[in-house]
Amino acid sequence: MVNPGLFSGNKSVNSVKVSFRIPYFTQWGQSLLVCGSVPVLGSWNVKRGVLLSPIQQGAELVWGGSITVPRGFQCQYTYYVVDDNKNVLRWEMGKKRELILPEGIQSGQEIEFHDLWQTGSDCLPFRSAFRDVIFRQSWDLSDATVGVNHINVEPQGESIIVQFKISCPNIEKGTSIYVIGSNTKLGQWKVENGLKLSYFGESVWKAECVLQRSDFPIRYRYGKYDKSGNFSIENGPNREVSSNSSRIEAKYIFLSDGMMRETPWRGAGVAIPMFSIRSESDLGVGEFLDLKLLVDWAVESGFHLVQLLPINDTSVHRMWWDSYPYSSLSVFALHPLYLRVQALSKNIPEEIKKEIEKAKQQLDGKDVDYEATMATKLSIAKKVFTQEKDLILNSSSFQEFFSENEGWLKPYAAYCFLRDFFETSDRTQWGRFAHYSEDKLEKLVSKDSLHYEIICFHYYVQYHLHLQLSEAAEYARNKGVILKGDLPIGVDRNSVDTWVYPTLFRMNTSTGAPPDYFDKNGQNWGFPTYNWEEMSKDNYGWWRARLTQMAKYFTAYRIDHILGFFRIWELPDHAATGLVGKFRPSIPLSQEELEREGIWDFNRLSRPYIKRELLQEKFGAAWTYVATTFLNELDKNFYEFKEDSNTEKKIASKLKTCAESSLLLESEDKLRRNLFDLSQNIVLIRDPEDPRKFYPRFNLEDTSSFQDLDDHSKNVLKRLYNDYYFCRQENLWRQNALKTLPVLLNSSDMLACGEDLGLIPSCVHPVMQELGLVGLRIQRMPNEPDLEFGIPSQYSYMTVCAPSCHDCSTLRAWWEEDEDRRLRFFKNVMESDELPPDQCVPEVVHFVIRQHFEAPSMWAIFPLQDLLALKEEYTTRPATEETINDPTNPKHYWRYRVHVTLESLIKDNELQTIIKDLVRWSGRSLPKEDSEIEASRVSALSVTEAVSGKQKSASTTEKPVLKK
């Protein structure tokens, strides 16, 4: 790279003109700008970049501009959309562009760079899921002719050198790339006379040819010529290149034509929690090494992907509550639950082997026994550790693992020791260790400490978990199967991460979700919300480290509750439910704003509105007991909560005390629900940090507090409610997501998919499309408000479609739980006027699953329970027992286990054939060893065409003539 300080915008005797040209439709007040690594392009300061000017060319708005640079110039650059003040509104995704002037260029000559805007979608084929797994053979083109970055021809007179460049991530060995077109140099649409491109690595193909000015404009397209002599031309209309310059000097045109336009790649996968897998080797729960069997079954069934729930350690409480996989003790440590103790050593003593065999029989139950399984595995692991600790801890393999991971491994081991020593994860009970410091950590993990062996045991377990998961992940990659992980939105309040990095979290708050499909009362997950301002100070280093760690094992991941990166539903830490929250960040209603609208009684609106009539209505004859126990009379017939009952958690605590003293006149659950309703009977939520700011309570019209207001106040508050939730926040939330999500995406090469269910702001889907994030579509939870059931055939390409997920009932259970809904689905979706079967018979399952296979979505991913329902013999278990999670129950026991072993599924050729036929006939990709012909015909990921809907046939005005 030449010294950027040598350049300026001044023309000299050794200077050349560099022009930029890019088609892009902007909105009013927007412009395009090019900025780069050198001063003449702003040195990455967008304010000093080069503004481009628009020209309407046919149906396109083309932006152009130029700079003058010395010969030998090279730099990086990218395009930005800016407003009139050069504030960045949008930028290109993907790698920065490389500008390298060709050798031999003469002073006074001109070079045009014709680019296409790079979206996040364009980057997907370069993610590890495709590069290293699906298209892995395409990236190993050892037999291809490799080009060099040197142009071997020089322009003469009025000739123009055009360099063609195209990216083709999915190409079989022995296949060549050609460009054919209207000019004789491009074969006049005949492939045998076309221009053959050379391979330049990383899926890029290039070639140059000399053309005359009179040849322009030139129409062309790219195509593949395989080793069997078949030529397949790219989709869409003809491409076109023209020269805008009227100068007579010779020049160069460098075309960056993006991706070859082909039928979008579509694949299928299976989803199952790690703990739900059953094999003949496991101890009561699925284990990392079982993934090899699951991968084998997936390949035989035609799947390219296996999706898991989070697999990080959740051992906060050391009881079954820890079965909740989204409440991480550490976002870096793996869960000991998934350890295969038999694989810890090749020299396990016979007595331990017998103990393992006995445990296998005892733990082989219908569901996971979390506590017994954890206790058994840790007990056995400690015995093996005692035998082999010196051998393992002194090995070069362990030393390498420790060196790469000690940043999180040492705090994790120290935390586990303190948790067990003090018998609690509540750090306030840890004395001087309640607050973390590096000095305290080093003393805790010191080799001289009395408990050093305990610390080393935690190292040992994590080391073996790493080895076992790495083995399974490598096996999946070699089989062409993507292993997809899950990135939880939060961490447990009592976690290693909040101990070590307390400033990164708002510990006086709780994370949740407003009322939605999953829970009409909202959800309170109990996680502290993030302090994004603090996280930004080191460019979100904690997130970057988290994604880097995850990428060691996975090639794709699901972003849990991606809406949280736009805005999070924040609740006070004293809340027990998820209803009375507010969005962070958000623009509140100011006291001045409300007063201008005639709203002034803020205490009346922001405190529980409790009238005697309401108490009598809710509690009947017990209302006087409730009033004297929990309330104080404020005015005549009006009440307020007592100090010991003025939050949801205080209410729950007091109720528990009353129940233990047998003082309750009604059931504890019923009283709790009604008392919570009283405390939630407010219209506005006052900001605890600024009493002059307010937030409308979700569904405020449902409250009696709102109903008792005058009509003017009701109308004002309804309008402000709608503005707060659906209007005023959109730009703020968009900007917030564009600060945080690109950091996640750039932290690894994994393919990112976002769980975008729930109350969706209008800014979410455009941002996800812009960043190349794949969304989620569940048929029973359509995004369209006027639909009861989603229409899979209308899903966009940039989606994962599924009939159900872990947060809702399975397809069978959903079918059976609501007779009226079942009838509507049978009539409106399955188009039958007959009465539907009461049970979800295999024919119904086949119909629904086929719908999803045939959807345009990039991925169709099915819970294993739904796939098993394709065969009647796998439906003997009650459907309700197959549900993984109940979002309405914060203390749900996550324990579902598949009732059939993976070994048995692998032997079930009938089920594999049913599924594989569905894959094959839907046009989705099959694993290559099953369909070499299909793999050569199905295109590479051509996201741009799929997203924009420009999948057209060849131009009717100038059809290519193809000869084999």
Buried (B, 14 or more C-beta within 10 A) or exposed (E): EBEBEEBBEEBEEEBBBBBBBBBBEBEEEBBBBBBBBBBBBBBBEBEBBBEBEBEEBEEBBBBBBBBBBBBEBBBBBBBBBBEEEBEBBBBBBBEBBEBEBBEEBEEBBBBBBBBBBBBBBBBBBBBBBBBBBBBBBBBEBEEBEEBEEEBEEBBEEBBBBBBBBBBBBBBBEEBBBBBBBBBEBBBBBBBEBBBEBBBBEEBBBBBBBBBEBEBBEBBBBBBBBBEEEEBBBBBBBBBBBEBBBEBEBBBBBBBBBBBBBBBBBBBBBBBBBBBBBBBEBBBBBBBBBBBBBBBBBBBBBBBBBBBBBBBBBBBBBBEBBBBBBBBBBBBBBBBBBBBBBBBBBEEBEEEBEEBBEEBBEBBBEEBBBBBBBBEBBBEBBBBBBEBBBEEBBEEEEBEEBBEEBEEBBBBBBBBBBBBBEBEBBEBEEBEEBEEBEEEBBEEBBEEEBEBBEBBBBBBBBBBBBBBBBBBBBEBBBEBBBBBBBBBBBBBBBBBBBBBBBBEBBBBEBBBBBBBBBBBEBBBBBBBBBBBBEBBEEEEBBBBBBBBEBBBEBBBBBBBBBBBBBBBBBBBBBEBBBBBBBBBBBBBBBBBEBBEEBEBEEBEBBBBBBBBBEBBBEBBEEBBEBBBEBBBEEEEEEBBBBBEEBBBBEBBBBBBEEBBEEEEBBBEBEEBBEBBBBBBBBBBBBBBEEEEEBBBBBBBBEEBBBBEBBEEEBBEBBBEBBEBBBEEBBBEBBBBBBBEBBBBBBEBBBBBBBBBBBBBBBEBBBEBBBBBBBBBBBBBBBBBEEEEEBBBBEEBBBBBBBBBBBBBBBBBBBBBBEEEEBBEBBBBEBBEEEEEBEEEBBBEBBBEBBBBBBBBBBBBBBBBBBBBBBBBEEBBEBEBEBBBBBBBEEBEBBBBBBBBBBBBBBBEBEEBBEBBBEBBBEBEBBBBBEBBEEBBBBBBBBBBBBBBEEEBEEBBEEEEBEBEE
